[in-house]
Amino acid sequence: MSVASVPTASSETASPPEARRTLLATGVNHALHDGYTDLIYVLLPVWQAEFGLDYVALAFLRSLYNGALAALQMPASRLAQAWGARIVLVLGTGLSAAGYAIAGASGGLVGLGVGLLLGGAGSSTQHPLASAVIARAYGAAARGPLGTYNFTGDLGKAAVPPLVGLLLTLSGWRHALWVIAGGGVLVAVLVGRLLPREPESRSAQAAAKRTARRVAGASPPGAGFGLLVAIGMLDNAARPAFLLYLPFLLQEKGAALTTVGLALSLVFIGGALGKAVCGRLGERLGVTRTVILTETGTALAILAVIVLPLAPGLILLPLLGVMLNGTSSVLYGTVPELAPGGRVERAFAVFYTWTLGGSALAAPLLYGRLGDAAGPHWAAVAAAGTALAVVPLMLALAPRLGAADRQRA
């Protein structure tokens, strides 16, 4: 079992009711875990005030969760080979819930950090395993359901942060985390009840190679994959580098905690739309033009949010979310085309590990220090510069893409 396993033979697909149950269970699980990942942004100002943290420390707290999430995806896939994806998904969701419960019960930074580490470790299970479970359930018709699954993650991002922002107005942040942890326990039970007990797919690797050949029709597999990973790392670094400072930029403009939660929700709603819009845009304009358009637009929108007053800045956030999150869907769809040796499963694992891990390290080491030295405004400007840095790399990658994309470019 590995990241983004592709459809298996039709003989191994689930019945329609089981397939729908699979999609429902993994979708709800995805929404919870993505919401868990991004609710941290709402809590950063609270933790800064309570513990007296600088921006490096805040970025480090966020990176505890995201670093564990990135580093443990491949081990989670290997664990599922021994225990089964269903069991690992249930345990992973339970572990994430326990992590937030521990963070809420903590009396200091050590307990908070341990809780975030456990939460990230639990969330590392759901991306690679859920994709493969859906692929097994739907077989050759899995592309649409996988898109629905990806969309549910953005629903979680849009729902959980504002919910936590509301809870913060009613009680302390520790109580808010206990409520969120309780929701995670309920989702773990739901996944265990709904997800069918299915045997491991034995033809995923062969199907992955078939999909790679269908998608490619381009230069030899592996050509340009390193550039694609570098582009993904920059794109993934620009996103948290901006979101890390967005709450503080908004608070300087007079935003309350509930407004900060709403602002993040607007970004994530735009991000959900961006996955669908940019995917279709990539088919029409080609990967090169689409990525250059979205990254340039991201940089300009970030700069506009920095200088605009609160109200027009909030209005711009959904459009910023479309471009900020939409690029990733275009890059994700390019992985099979450039997979070294046609090994699509390993390529996805490498791509996710490096892009998520790179952003987890960049936030505290680079953007956190910059925020402490120059303030949140200049750190956000650096996030815009990071997005623009994708453009020359994308131009270098363009000749290695398919003939159709080269013609559009």
DALINBEL-V385097 format. One record per residue. PSI is psi as a letter, one per 30 degrees, with the letter a starting at -180 (NA if undefined). OMEGA is omega in radians with two decimals (none if undefined). Layout:
# DALINBEL-V385097
((PSI	OMEGA) (PSI	OMEGA))
This chain:
# DALINBEL-V385097
((k	3.13) (a	-3.02) (k	3.01) (h	3.03) (k	-3.06) (l	-3.00) (k	3.10) (a	-3.12) (l	-3.07) (f	3.14) (f	-3.11) (g	-3.11) (l	3.14) (l	3.03) (l	-3.13) (e	3.10) (e	3.12) (e	3.12) (e	3.12) (e	3.08) (e	3.12) (e	-3.12) (e	3.12) (e	-3.11) (e	-3.12) (e	3.12) (e	3.10) (e	3.12) (e	3.12) (e	3.13) (e	3.14) (e	-3.04) (e	3.10) (e	3.04) (e	3.06) (e	-3.08) (e	-2.99) (f	3.06) (f	3.13) (e	-3.11) (e	3.12) (e	-3.05) (f	-3.08) (e	3.11) (e	3.12) (e	3.14) (e	3.11) (e	-3.12) (e	-3.06) (e	-3.03) (f	3.14) (h	-3.03) (k	2.98) (l	-3.06) (e	3.09) (e	-3.14) (e	3.11) (e	3.12) (e	3.11) (e	3.09) (e	3.10) (e	-3.08) (f	3.04) (e	-3.14) (e	-3.07) (e	3.11) (e	3.08) (e	3.11) (e	-3.09) (e	-2.99) (f	-2.98) (g	-3.13) (e	3.13) (e	3.02) (e	3.11) (e	3.11) (e	3.12) (e	3.11) (e	3.13) (f	3.09) (e	-3.13) (e	-3.02) (f	-3.04) (k	-3.07) (e	-3.09) (e	-3.11) (e	-3.10) (e	3.10) (e	3.13) (e	-3.14) (e	3.13) (e	3.11) (e	3.08) (e	3.13) (e	3.10) (e	3.10) (e	3.11) (e	3.12) (e	3.12) (e	3.06) (e	3.11) (e	3.10) (e	3.13) (f	-3.14) (f	-3.05) (k	3.08) (f	-3.11) (a	-3.04) (e	-3.11) (e	3.12) (e	3.10) (e	3.14) (e	3.11) (e	3.12) (e	3.13) (e	3.08) (e	3.12) (e	3.11) (e	3.11) (e	3.11) (e	3.11) (e	-3.13) (f	3.13) (f	-3.06) (f	-2.84) (e	-3.11) (e	-3.08) (e	-3.04) (e	-3.13) (e	3.11) (e	-3.13) (e	3.12) (e	3.11) (e	3.13) (e	3.10) (e	-3.04) (e	-3.02) (f	3.12) (b	-3.07) (f	-3.13) (g	-3.00) (f	-3.05) (e	3.13) (e	3.09) (e	3.09) (e	3.06) (e	3.07) (e	3.10) (e	3.13) (e	-3.13) (e	-3.11) (f	3.08) (e	3.13) (f	3.04) (e	3.09) (e	3.10) (e	-3.12) (f	-3.03) (e	-2.98) (e	-3.14) (e	3.10) (e	3.07) (e	3.10) (e	3.08) (e	3.09) (e	3.13) (e	3.14) (f	3.10) (f	-3.09) (f	-3.10) (a	3.12) (l	-3.08) (f	3.11) (e	3.09) (e	3.11) (e	3.13) (e	3.09) (e	3.09) (e	3.13) (e	3.10) (e	3.08) (e	3.06) (e	3.11) (e	3.10) (e	3.11) (e	3.13) (e	3.10) (e	3.10) (e	3.14) (e	3.13) (e	3.13) (e	-3.13) (e	-3.01) (e	-3.02) (k	-3.12) (l	3.05) (j	-3.08) (k	3.05) (l	3.09) (k	3.08) (k	3.14) (f	-3.11) (g	-3.08) (e	-3.10) (e	3.13) (e	3.12) (e	3.11) (e	-3.14) (e	3.09) (e	3.11) (e	3.13) (e	-3.13) (e	3.13) (e	-3.07) (e	-2.94) (d	-3.06) (h	-2.98) (b	3.10) (l	-3.08) (k	3.11) (k	-3.14) (f	3.14) (k	3.10) (g	-3.10) (e	3.10) (e	3.07) (e	3.12) (e	3.10) (e	3.12) (e	3.10) (e	3.11) (e	3.12) (e	3.10) (e	3.13) (e	3.14) (f	3.10) (e	-3.12) (e	-3.07) (e	3.13) (f	3.12) (e	3.09) (e	-3.08) (f	3.10) (e	-3.05) (f	-3.13) (e	3.12) (e	-3.11) (e	3.06) (e	-3.13) (e	3.12) (e	3.07) (f	3.12) (g	3.09) (g	-3.10) (k	3.02) (l	-3.13) (e	3.11) (e	3.10) (e	3.08) (e	3.09) (e	3.09) (e	-3.13) (e	3.10) (e	3.09) (e	3.11) (e	3.10) (e	-3.06) (e	3.04) (e	3.06) (e	3.11) (e	3.11) (e	3.10) (e	-3.10) (e	3.13) (e	3.13) (e	-3.08) (e	-3.08) (e	3.06) (e	3.11) (e	3.12) (e	3.11) (e	3.10) (e	-3.10) (e	-3.05) (f	-3.04) (l	-3.09) (e	-3.05) (e	-3.12) (e	-3.10) (e	-3.12) (e	3.11) (e	3.12) (e	-3.08) (e	-3.12) (e	3.07) (e	3.10) (e	3.09) (e	-3.12) (e	-3.13) (e	-3.13) (e	3.09) (e	3.13) (e	3.13) (e	3.12) (e	-3.14) (e	-3.00) (f	-3.07) (l	2.98) (l	-3.00) (e	-3.03) (e	3.12) (f	3.07) (e	3.09) (e	3.13) (e	-3.10) (f	-3.00) (e	3.10) (e	3.10) (e	3.07) (e	3.12) (e	3.11) (e	-3.08) (e	-3.11) (e	-3.07) (f	-3.05) (e	-3.12) (e	-3.07) (e	-3.14) (e	3.10) (e	3.13) (e	-3.14) (e	-3.13) (f	-3.13) (f	-3.11) (e	-3.13) (e	-3.12) (e	-3.03) (g	-3.09) (k	3.14) (k	3.13) (g	-3.10) (g	-3.11) (i	-3.00) (e	-3.08) (e	3.13) (e	3.13) (e	3.11) (e	3.13) (e	3.12) (e	-3.10) (e	-3.13) (e	-3.09) (e	-3.10) (e	-3.08) (e	3.11) (e	3.13) (e	3.12) (e	3.14) (e	3.13) (e	3.12) (e	-3.07) (e	-3.06) (e	-3.13) (e	-3.01) (e	-3.07) (d	-3.01) (e	3.07) (e	3.12) (e	3.12) (e	3.10) (e	3.11) (e	-3.07) (e	-3.00) (f	3.14) (l	-3.08) (f	-3.13) (e	-3.10) (e	3.06) (e	3.08) (e	3.05) (e	3.09) (e	3.07) (e	3.08) (e	3.10) (e	3.10) (e	3.09) (e	3.14) (f	3.14) (f	3.10) (e	-2.98) (e	3.14) (e	3.09) (e	3.12) (e	3.09) (e	3.08) (e	-3.13) (f	-3.01) (e	-3.13) (f	-3.10) (f	3.13) (l	-3.07) (l	-3.12) (e	-3.13) (e	3.14) (e	3.12) (e	3.13) (e	3.12) (e	-3.12) (NA	none))
